[in-house]
Amino acid sequence: MDSRSTASIGGLAALAVAAAGLTVTAPPASGAASASGLVPGECRVVRMKQAAGFRDGSIIDLERVGDQVLYYGNGFTGPRDRERQRAFLWSGLRAEPQMIGPRAKRYAYVVALELTESGMVNGTAESRDGSIARSWVMDLATGDLQWYDVDSGPRGEDHGFTWIRRIDDAGAGAGTAVRNDDGETEPGTDAVGFDDPGAQMEFLTHPVDYLESGAFGINNLGQRVGYYADEFFYPEEQFWTIWQPSVWEADGSRTVLPTPYGIEGFPRVIEDDGGIGGAIAVGDTPETSHVEAGYWPDPETNIGLGLLPGGDYSEAYGGDAAGHLTGLANRRSESRFARHGYVDHTFWWAPETGEGRIRVLPSVYGDRRDLGWRTWVAGAGHAVDSETDRAGTTTHVGFDGRRLVFAPTVYVNASACGREVTTSHELPADGRRDPGSLLRDWKRTALD
């Protein structure tokens, strides 16, 4: 596989000029409404346009690239049993989405993952049966696309599914490689990285003397974050690997982050100031623990953001250099808005919010009808940017029969949106799910 193979993507070459099709507009003067009617300080919940024939989808990242705020996300098309996923870029709140990334039909799923301030985007391209899974990065200024050569690592082609989750401004990446279950290699995962899109893949910890590890975030200082496990909670039974929340420094050293609420942690994103967002396990044993969003402002401190009333899960999926986080928090509900007995909410949090509170952000459906926050159904927030005070996610926009319909959603003046709700570290007394299953079920899907 040639990691330097390129493909020009029409309409996105030379992003810096108007010929790219991404018109740059100056921001409105202080206190004045923009051409779109946006007023500084006033919350706006914006349903982003969707390509013809596409449904659902989410905003996965947003950044100011030069003078333009860009939005990056996904959409789905086709019948649900044969649906296809594609990555899209929006050049403004009212812009038409432009499909980007690999186009080959053999890729059923082209997944948007990260957008950087330098104008780089990355994602994965996967076949429906999982036999093909490739990670790619694209420079929006030139339209050139490169494939990360995941077969260039220490094991060569002897690995399973491998993905590069996040990139820095130059395209260096952090990701996870699943080991082949071939009887010769111990089952598990390896945290991997690329110094640039054309470099060889490296294990972040070498030699491999651990049980499993994975990397999910990277900053422009070369720091990567993820988890590392080299011991079992029950060593006699070789059961339950303990995920140590970890930072790999640019020199290869590793720092274990504190977990004052329990035994494990799962960092997802690290910013240039060293702030880290993700999830922590709260509880003394795997059987009594649950998962909630966590923030590490520095390597010695952890803040647990807690659970919503009636909830048993929360997690931060996105963050920025000001320590702002966004993610998902659930809550038990019997309403028509519930799926499988729970309602999911997008949340927003900033360090000044303090411990014990998160801000639940509105759905498009709830905002348009002035409904209470308990009806605001949404997905996991991934995009947040304090400079523009915006956040992005997917939210409920209507019904198709009894099925909830979702669409990519952006919050303008996000810090003024939604409602601040008190949280706790306690599971609800009448919770439906066995506490022993909460952490186990989460760890099964944490790599998604």
C-alpha positions as CSV (number, residue, x, y, z in Angstrom):
1,M,0.0,0.0,0.0
2,D,1.4,3.4,-1.0
3,S,0.8,5.8,1.8
4,R,1.7,8.7,-0.5
5,S,-0.9,8.0,-3.2
6,T,-3.0,11.1,-3.8
7,A,-6.3,11.9,-5.4
8,S,-7.4,15.4,-6.4
9,I,-10.9,16.1,-5.1
10,G,-12.8,18.5,-7.3
11,G,-14.2,21.7,-5.8
12,L,-11.9,21.7,-2.8
13,A,-8.5,22.5,-4.4
14,A,-7.0,25.8,-3.3
15,L,-9.2,26.4,-0.3
16,A,-7.6,29.7,0.3
17,V,-9.1,31.3,-2.8
18,A,-12.7,31.9,-3.9
19,A,-12.2,29.4,-6.8
20,A,-12.4,26.7,-4.1
21,G,-16.1,27.4,-3.8
22,L,-15.8,28.3,-0.1
23,T,-16.7,32.0,0.1
24,V,-15.1,33.8,3.0
25,T,-17.1,36.5,4.7
26,A,-16.0,39.0,7.3
27,P,-17.5,38.6,10.8
28,P,-20.2,41.2,11.8
29,A,-19.2,44.2,13.8
30,S,-19.7,43.9,17.6
31,G,-23.3,44.0,18.5
32,A,-24.5,43.8,15.0
33,A,-26.5,41.0,13.4
34,S,-24.8,39.1,10.5
35,A,-26.4,38.5,7.2
36,S,-27.8,35.3,8.6
37,G,-29.4,37.1,11.4
38,L,-27.1,35.9,14.1
39,V,-26.7,38.2,17.1
40,P,-23.7,37.9,19.4
41,G,-24.6,36.3,22.7
42,E,-27.9,34.9,21.5
43,C,-28.2,31.1,21.3
44,R,-29.1,29.8,17.9
45,V,-29.8,26.1,17.2
46,V,-29.0,25.6,13.5
47,R,-30.1,22.5,11.5
48,M,-27.5,22.1,8.8
49,K,-28.4,21.3,5.3
50,Q,-28.2,17.7,4.1
51,A,-27.3,16.4,0.6
52,A,-30.2,15.2,-1.5
53,G,-31.0,11.6,-0.6
54,F,-29.1,11.7,2.7
55,R,-30.5,11.5,6.2
56,D,-29.4,11.6,9.9
57,G,-25.7,12.3,10.2
58,S,-23.8,14.6,12.6
59,I,-21.3,17.4,12.9
60,I,-18.1,15.8,14.1
61,D,-15.8,18.8,14.1
62,L,-15.7,22.5,13.5
63,E,-12.7,24.9,13.2
64,R,-11.9,28.4,12.0
65,V,-9.6,27.7,9.0
66,G,-8.2,31.0,8.0
67,D,-11.1,33.4,8.0
68,Q,-13.7,30.7,7.4
69,V,-15.5,28.6,10.0
70,L,-15.8,25.1,8.5
71,Y,-18.0,22.2,9.7
72,Y,-17.1,18.6,9.1
73,G,-19.4,15.6,9.5
74,N,-21.3,12.6,8.2
75,G,-24.5,11.6,6.4
76,F,-26.3,8.4,5.5
77,T,-28.1,7.2,2.4
78,G,-29.9,4.1,1.1
79,P,-32.2,1.6,2.8
80,R,-31.2,0.9,6.4
81,D,-30.2,-2.6,5.8
82,R,-27.8,-1.5,3.0
83,E,-27.1,2.1,4.0
84,R,-24.0,3.9,3.0
85,Q,-22.1,6.6,4.9
86,R,-20.2,9.6,3.5
87,A,-18.2,12.5,4.9
88,F,-19.3,16.1,4.2
89,L,-17.9,19.6,4.6
90,W,-19.9,22.7,5.1
91,S,-18.3,26.2,4.5
92,G,-20.9,28.0,6.5
93,L,-24.1,27.7,8.5
94,R,-26.3,28.0,5.4
95,A,-23.9,26.3,3.0
96,E,-24.7,23.2,1.0
97,P,-22.8,20.2,2.2
98,Q,-19.9,19.1,-0.1
99,M,-19.0,15.4,-0.1
100,I,-15.3,14.8,0.4
101,G,-13.0,11.9,1.0
102,P,-12.7,8.6,-1.0
103,R,-15.5,7.9,-3.5
104,A,-15.0,4.3,-4.6
105,K,-18.1,2.2,-4.4
106,R,-16.3,-0.6,-2.5
107,Y,-16.3,1.7,0.5
108,A,-19.8,1.5,2.1
109,Y,-18.7,3.7,5.0
110,V,-16.6,6.8,4.6
111,V,-16.4,8.2,8.1
112,A,-15.5,11.8,9.0
113,L,-13.3,12.1,12.1
114,E,-11.2,15.3,12.5
115,L,-10.8,18.8,11.1
116,T,-7.8,20.9,12.1
117,E,-7.1,24.6,12.1
118,S,-4.6,24.1,9.3
119,G,-7.3,22.7,7.0
120,M,-6.6,19.0,7.3
121,V,-9.3,16.4,7.6
122,N,-9.1,12.7,8.2
123,G,-11.4,9.6,8.3
124,T,-11.8,6.0,7.5
125,A,-13.0,4.1,4.4
126,E,-14.5,0.7,5.1
127,S,-16.3,-2.0,3.2
128,R,-19.6,-3.3,4.4
129,D,-18.2,-6.7,5.4
130,G,-15.2,-5.2,7.2
131,S,-12.6,-6.8,4.9
132,I,-11.4,-3.4,3.8
133,A,-10.6,-0.7,6.4
134,R,-8.3,2.2,5.5
135,S,-7.4,5.5,7.2
136,W,-7.0,8.6,5.1
137,V,-6.0,12.2,5.5
138,M,-6.8,15.1,3.1
139,D,-5.4,18.6,2.7
140,L,-8.3,20.9,2.0
141,A,-6.0,23.5,0.5
142,T,-4.9,21.2,-2.4
143,G,-7.5,18.5,-2.4
144,D,-4.8,15.9,-2.1
145,L,-5.7,12.7,-0.2
146,Q,-3.2,10.3,1.3
147,W,-3.6,6.9,2.8
148,Y,-1.9,6.0,6.1
149,D,0.1,2.9,5.5
150,V,-1.1,0.8,8.4
151,D,0.9,-2.2,7.0
152,S,4.2,-0.4,7.7
153,G,4.2,-1.1,11.4
154,P,6.2,-3.6,13.4
155,R,3.9,-6.5,12.6
156,G,3.6,-5.6,8.9
157,E,0.2,-6.9,7.5
158,D,-0.3,-9.1,10.6
159,H,-3.0,-7.0,12.2
160,G,-6.8,-6.6,12.3
161,F,-8.9,-3.5,12.1
162,T,-6.7,-0.4,12.4
163,W,-7.8,3.2,12.5
164,I,-6.3,6.6,13.0
165,R,-8.8,8.6,15.1
166,R,-7.3,12.0,15.4
167,I,-4.6,14.1,13.7
168,D,-2.6,17.2,14.4
169,D,-2.2,20.3,12.2
170,A,0.5,18.5,10.1
171,G,-1.4,15.2,9.7
172,A,0.5,13.2,12.4
173,G,-1.9,10.7,13.8
174,A,-2.9,8.7,16.8
175,G,-4.9,5.4,16.6
176,T,-5.5,1.8,17.5
177,A,-4.6,-1.5,15.8
178,V,-6.5,-4.7,16.7
179,R,-4.3,-7.7,16.9
180,N,-5.0,-10.7,14.7
181,D,-6.7,-13.6,16.4
182,D,-4.4,-16.1,14.8
183,G,-3.2,-18.1,17.8
184,E,0.3,-16.8,17.5
185,T,-0.3,-13.2,18.8
186,E,-1.9,-12.5,22.2
187,P,-5.4,-11.0,21.6
188,G,-5.7,-7.3,22.3
189,T,-5.0,-3.9,20.8
190,D,-2.0,-1.6,20.3
191,A,-1.7,2.1,20.5
192,V,-0.2,3.4,17.3
193,G,1.0,6.6,15.7
194,F,2.2,8.3,12.6
195,D,4.7,11.2,12.7
196,D,3.3,12.4,9.3
197,P,1.0,10.8,6.7
198,G,3.9,9.3,4.8
199,A,5.7,7.9,7.8
200,Q,5.8,4.3,9.0
201,M,3.3,3.3,11.7
202,E,4.9,2.9,15.2
203,F,3.7,1.3,18.4
204,L,3.6,4.1,21.1
205,T,4.9,1.6,23.6
206,H,7.7,-0.8,22.5
207,P,8.6,-3.5,23.1
208,V,5.0,-4.9,23.6
209,D,5.0,-6.1,27.2
210,Y,1.5,-5.1,28.0
211,L,-2.0,-6.6,27.5
212,E,-3.6,-4.0,25.4
213,S,-3.5,-0.3,24.6
214,G,-5.1,2.3,22.3
215,A,-4.6,5.9,21.3
216,F,-7.4,8.4,20.5
217,G,-6.1,11.9,20.7
218,I,-3.0,14.0,19.6
219,N,-2.0,17.6,20.0
220,N,0.5,19.8,18.1
221,L,3.2,19.1,20.7
222,G,3.4,15.4,19.8
223,Q,1.5,14.2,22.9
224,R,-1.0,11.4,22.4
225,V,-3.6,10.1,24.8
226,G,-5.4,6.8,25.3
227,Y,-5.4,3.8,27.6
228,Y,-2.8,1.2,28.6
229,A,-3.3,-2.1,30.4
230,D,-0.6,-4.3,31.8
231,E,-2.5,-6.0,34.7
232,F,-5.7,-7.7,35.6
233,F,-8.1,-6.6,38.3
234,Y,-8.5,-10.3,39.1
235,P,-5.0,-11.7,38.3
236,E,-5.8,-15.2,39.5
237,E,-8.5,-15.5,36.8
238,Q,-6.8,-13.2,34.3
239,F,-10.0,-11.2,34.1
240,W,-10.7,-7.6,33.6
241,T,-7.8,-5.6,32.3
242,I,-7.3,-2.3,34.1
243,W,-7.3,0.6,31.6
244,Q,-4.8,3.2,32.8
245,P,-5.5,6.7,31.3
246,S,-2.2,7.6,29.7
247,V,-0.3,10.3,27.9
248,W,2.5,9.4,25.6
249,E,5.0,12.2,25.3
250,A,6.8,13.0,22.1
251,D,10.0,11.3,23.5
252,G,8.1,8.0,24.0
253,S,7.7,8.3,27.8
254,R,4.3,7.6,29.3
255,T,2.5,9.3,32.1
256,V,-0.5,7.7,33.9
257,L,-3.3,10.2,34.7
258,P,-5.1,10.1,38.1
259,T,-8.4,8.3,38.6
260,P,-9.6,9.6,42.0
261,Y,-13.1,8.3,41.5
262,G,-12.3,4.7,40.6
263,I,-9.9,2.3,38.9
264,E,-9.9,3.2,35.2
265,G,-10.0,6.1,32.7
266,F,-10.3,6.6,29.0
267,P,-9.0,9.9,27.5
268,R,-10.2,10.8,24.1
269,V,-8.8,14.2,23.3
270,I,-5.8,16.3,24.3
271,E,-5.3,20.0,23.5
272,D,-2.1,22.0,23.1
273,D,-2.4,23.4,26.7
274,G,-2.4,19.8,28.0
275,G,-6.1,19.7,28.9
276,I,-7.6,16.3,28.4
277,G,-11.2,15.1,28.0
278,G,-12.8,11.7,28.0
279,A,-14.3,9.3,30.5
280,I,-13.6,7.8,33.9
281,A,-14.9,4.8,35.7
282,V,-16.5,5.7,39.0
283,G,-16.5,2.9,41.6
284,D,-14.2,0.6,43.5
285,T,-14.7,-2.6,41.4
286,P,-15.8,-3.5,37.9
287,E,-19.0,-4.8,39.2
288,T,-20.0,-1.6,41.0
289,S,-18.6,1.0,38.5
290,H,-20.3,3.3,36.0
291,V,-18.8,5.6,33.4
292,E,-19.0,9.4,33.4
293,A,-17.4,12.3,31.6
294,G,-14.0,13.4,33.0
295,Y,-11.6,16.3,32.5
296,W,-7.9,16.4,33.3
297,P,-6.8,20.1,33.3
298,D,-3.3,18.9,34.1
299,P,-1.5,15.5,34.7
300,E,-2.3,15.6,38.5
301,T,-5.9,16.6,38.5
302,N,-9.2,14.9,37.4
303,I,-12.7,16.3,37.5
304,G,-15.7,14.0,37.2
305,L,-18.6,15.8,35.5
306,G,-21.2,13.4,36.9
307,L,-24.5,11.9,35.7
308,L,-27.8,13.6,34.9
309,P,-30.7,12.9,37.3
310,G,-31.9,9.4,36.3
311,G,-28.9,8.8,34.2
312,D,-26.2,6.0,34.3
313,Y,-23.7,7.2,31.7
314,S,-21.9,10.3,30.4
315,E,-18.8,10.8,28.4
316,A,-16.8,13.7,26.8
317,Y,-16.0,13.1,23.1
318,G,-14.7,16.6,22.0
319,G,-12.8,19.4,23.6
320,D,-10.8,22.6,22.9
321,A,-7.9,24.6,24.2
322,A,-10.0,26.5,26.6
323,G,-11.1,23.3,28.4
324,H,-14.6,23.4,26.9
325,L,-16.0,19.9,26.5
326,T,-19.0,18.3,24.7
327,G,-20.3,14.8,24.7
328,L,-23.2,12.6,25.7
329,A,-25.2,12.1,28.9
330,N,-28.2,9.8,29.2
331,R,-31.3,9.7,31.4
332,R,-34.0,7.1,32.0
333,S,-37.3,8.0,30.5
334,E,-40.7,6.4,29.5
335,S,-41.6,9.2,27.1
336,R,-42.1,8.8,23.4
337,F,-38.8,10.5,23.0
338,A,-37.0,7.6,24.6
339,R,-35.1,4.9,22.8
340,H,-34.8,1.6,24.7
341,G,-36.0,3.3,27.9
342,Y,-33.4,6.1,27.8
343,V,-33.1,9.6,26.3
344,D,-29.6,10.7,25.2
345,H,-28.6,14.4,25.5
346,T,-25.7,16.4,24.0
347,F,-23.9,18.3,26.8
348,W,-21.6,21.3,27.0
349,W,-19.2,22.1,29.8
350,A,-16.5,24.6,30.6
351,P,-14.1,24.9,33.6
352,E,-16.0,27.9,34.9
353,T,-19.1,25.8,35.0
354,G,-17.5,23.9,37.9
355,E,-18.0,20.4,39.2
356,G,-21.5,19.1,39.6
357,R,-23.2,20.8,36.7
358,I,-23.3,20.3,32.9
359,R,-25.3,22.3,30.3
360,V,-27.8,20.2,28.3
361,L,-28.1,21.5,24.7
362,P,-31.4,21.6,22.9
363,S,-32.6,19.5,20.0
364,V,-33.8,21.2,16.9
365,Y,-37.3,19.7,17.5
366,G,-37.4,20.8,21.1
367,D,-36.0,24.3,20.4
368,R,-38.6,25.0,17.7
369,R,-41.4,23.9,19.9
370,D,-40.1,25.4,23.2
371,L,-40.2,22.1,24.9
372,G,-38.5,21.3,28.2
373,W,-34.9,19.9,28.4
374,R,-36.1,16.4,29.1
375,T,-37.4,16.1,25.6
376,W,-34.1,17.3,23.9
377,V,-33.0,14.0,22.3
378,A,-29.5,14.2,20.7
379,G,-26.4,12.2,20.0
380,A,-22.8,12.5,21.3
381,G,-21.4,16.0,20.8
382,H,-18.0,15.9,19.2
383,A,-17.4,19.4,18.0
384,V,-16.7,22.4,20.3
385,D,-14.8,25.6,19.7
386,S,-14.5,28.4,22.4
387,E,-13.1,31.0,20.0
388,T,-16.3,31.0,17.9
389,D,-18.4,29.8,20.9
390,R,-19.9,27.0,18.8
391,A,-20.6,23.3,19.1
392,G,-21.8,20.6,16.8
393,T,-23.7,17.3,17.2
394,T,-26.7,15.4,15.8
395,T,-30.2,16.2,17.2
396,H,-33.8,15.0,16.9
397,V,-35.6,17.1,14.2
398,G,-38.9,15.1,13.8
399,F,-40.6,11.8,13.4
400,D,-41.0,9.3,10.6
401,G,-43.9,7.3,12.0
402,R,-42.6,6.3,15.4
403,R,-39.0,6.6,14.4
404,L,-37.0,9.6,15.6
405,V,-35.3,11.5,12.7
406,F,-32.0,13.2,13.3
407,A,-29.9,15.9,11.5
408,P,-26.5,17.6,11.8
409,T,-26.9,20.5,14.2
410,V,-24.7,23.5,15.2
411,Y,-25.1,25.7,18.3
412,V,-24.1,29.3,17.8
413,N,-23.2,31.1,21.1
414,A,-23.2,27.6,22.6
415,S,-22.3,28.9,26.1
416,A,-25.8,30.6,26.1
417,C,-27.7,27.5,24.8
418,G,-29.7,25.0,26.7
419,R,-30.1,24.5,30.4
420,E,-27.6,24.0,33.2
421,V,-28.5,20.8,35.1
422,T,-27.1,19.5,38.4
423,T,-25.2,16.2,38.2
424,S,-24.1,13.6,40.8
425,H,-21.8,10.6,41.0
426,E,-24.6,8.3,42.2
427,L,-26.5,5.8,40.1
428,P,-30.3,6.1,40.3
429,A,-31.9,3.9,42.9
430,D,-34.5,2.7,40.3
431,G,-32.1,2.2,37.4
432,R,-33.0,-0.5,34.9
433,R,-29.5,-1.8,34.3
434,D,-27.4,-3.9,36.5
435,P,-24.4,-1.7,37.8
436,G,-22.1,-4.6,37.0
437,S,-23.0,-4.4,33.3
438,L,-22.4,-0.7,32.8
439,L,-18.7,-0.7,32.7
440,R,-18.4,-4.0,30.9
441,D,-20.9,-3.0,28.1
442,W,-19.1,0.4,27.7
443,K,-15.7,-1.2,27.3
444,R,-17.0,-3.4,24.5
445,T,-18.0,-0.4,22.5
446,A,-15.4,2.2,23.6
447,L,-13.2,1.7,20.5
448,D,-16.1,2.7,18.2
